[in-house]
Amino acid sequence: MKAILLPENKLRKLYIEKLASSTKIAKKYHCDPTTIRNYLRKYHIPVRIGGPIPKNKKKPSNNAAEKSYMLGLCAADIYVRRHWRQIRIELATSIPQMIKVFKNTWGPYSKMRMYLVKSKSPKPTFLCRYLLHPAFSFLLYAKKNNTQRFKNILCLLGWCRRW
């Protein structure tokens, strides 16, 4: 195969913004997927874990108020982590109103799984879980130990004053 020259800005746009796989990019430029992965490493672009993004997952809206609300919930009560290429959010609670808030917030983006868990509480405790589109990765920074990152994200969304 002949050598190709792939500009960093085009690769970032395809791989990060449009979430194209290295295989799809390789087909577009008529080269091997390994070549694309080598360019990703060369340009210090983080390589995603393999596998397709599930088609039933919706991206978050661009509404800054909604994103800020989600960040606030995740910072306070909700466990967030990466699950392969998706974002997993979980809530364990015995309060029906909290389950309703959780469902109303993330229901439009995915299907909720709900499990009954054993606890010392006399009330039944439920574990509620959503698997979200990778574009929800901004929620990963809402952790309490990432306060500065959380503040920076709020500033990017236009919801803060100078700290």
C-alpha positions in Angstrom: 0.0 0.0 0.0 1.1 3.5 -0.7 1.9 5.9 2.1 -0.8 8.5 3.0 -0.6 11.8 4.7 -3.5 12.4 7.0 -3.7 15.9 8.6 -4.3 15.9 12.4 -7.3 18.3 12.2 -9.2 16.0 9.7 -8.4 12.9 11.8 -9.6 14.6 15.0 -12.8 15.7 13.3 -13.6 12.3 12.0 -12.5 10.2 15.0 -13.5 12.5 18.0 -16.3 14.7 16.7 -18.1 12.3 14.2 -17.1 9.2 16.2 -16.0 7.4 13.1 -14.2 4.1 13.7 -10.6 3.6 12.6 -11.9 1.0 10.1 -14.3 3.5 8.5 -11.6 6.2 8.3 -9.2 3.7 6.7 -11.8 2.8 4.0 -12.3 6.5 3.3 -8.6 7.0 2.8 -8.0 3.6 1.2 -5.5 2.4 3.7 -5.2 -0.2 6.5 -6.9 0.5 9.9 -3.5 0.0 11.6 -2.2 3.0 9.7 -5.1 5.1 11.1 -4.4 3.8 14.7 -0.7 4.7 14.2 -1.7 8.3 13.2 -3.9 8.5 16.3 -1.0 7.6 18.5 1.3 10.0 16.6 -1.1 12.9 17.1 -1.7 11.8 20.8 -5.4 11.2 20.1 -6.8 8.7 22.7 -7.8 5.5 21.1 -11.3 4.2 21.9 -12.0 0.7 23.0 -13.2 -1.4 20.1 -16.7 -2.3 19.2 -19.6 -0.3 17.8 -21.6 2.3 19.7 -25.1 0.9 20.3 -27.5 2.4 17.8 -30.3 2.9 20.4 -28.2 5.4 22.4 -29.0 9.1 21.9 -26.4 11.9 22.3 -27.0 14.6 24.9 -28.7 17.8 23.8 -26.7 21.0 23.5 -28.8 22.7 26.2 -26.3 24.1 28.7 -28.9 24.2 31.5 -29.8 20.5 31.1 -26.1 19.5 31.0 -25.4 21.6 34.2 -28.4 19.9 35.9 -27.0 16.5 35.0 -23.5 17.4 36.3 -25.0 18.6 39.5 -26.9 15.3 40.0 -23.8 13.3 39.2 -21.6 15.3 41.6 -24.1 14.7 44.5 -25.9 11.4 44.3 -25.0 9.4 41.2 -22.2 7.0 40.5 -20.6 7.5 37.0 -18.0 5.5 35.2 -17.0 4.3 31.8 -18.4 1.0 30.6 -16.6 -0.1 27.5 -17.5 2.7 25.0 -20.6 3.7 26.9 -21.1 5.8 30.1 -22.7 4.0 33.0 -24.6 5.9 35.6 -26.1 4.3 38.7 -28.3 5.4 41.6 -29.1 3.2 44.7 -32.0 4.6 46.6 -35.2 3.7 48.5 -36.7 7.1 47.8 -39.3 6.9 45.0 -39.0 10.7 44.2 -35.3 10.2 43.5 -36.0 7.3 41.1 -38.5 9.6 39.3 -35.9 12.4 39.0 -33.3 9.9 37.7 -35.8 8.5 35.1 -37.0 11.9 34.0 -33.4 13.2 33.5 -31.9 10.3 31.6 -35.0 8.5 30.3 -35.0 10.2 26.9 -31.5 9.0 26.2 -31.6 5.3 27.0 -33.5 2.5 28.7 -33.3 2.2 32.5 -32.5 -1.1 34.2 -33.8 -1.4 37.8 -32.7 -4.0 40.3 -33.9 -4.7 43.9 -30.9 -4.9 46.2 -30.4 -6.1 49.7 -29.9 -3.5 52.3 -30.2 -2.9 56.1 -33.0 -0.4 55.5 -36.5 -1.5 56.2 -37.6 0.1 52.9 -36.9 -1.7 49.6 -33.7 -0.3 48.0 -33.4 -0.1 44.2 -30.4 0.1 42.0 -31.2 2.1 38.8 -28.8 2.0 35.9 -28.5 3.6 32.5 -25.9 3.0 29.8 -25.4 6.2 27.8 -23.8 7.3 24.6 -20.1 8.1 24.8 -20.9 11.8 24.3 -22.0 11.8 27.9 -18.4 11.5 29.0 -18.6 15.0 30.4 -20.4 13.4 33.4 -17.2 11.6 34.4 -15.8 14.9 35.6 -18.6 15.6 38.0 -16.9 13.5 40.8 -16.3 15.3 44.0 -12.5 14.8 43.8 -12.4 16.5 40.4 -13.7 19.9 41.7 -11.5 22.0 39.4 -12.4 20.0 36.3 -16.1 20.3 37.3 -15.8 24.1 37.6 -14.0 24.3 34.3 -16.8 22.3 32.6 -19.4 24.6 34.1 -17.4 27.6 32.9 -17.3 26.1 29.4 -21.1 25.7 29.5 -21.3 29.4 30.5 -22.7 28.7 34.0 -20.1 30.3 36.2 -18.3 33.4 37.1 -14.5 33.6 37.4 -13.3 31.5 40.3 
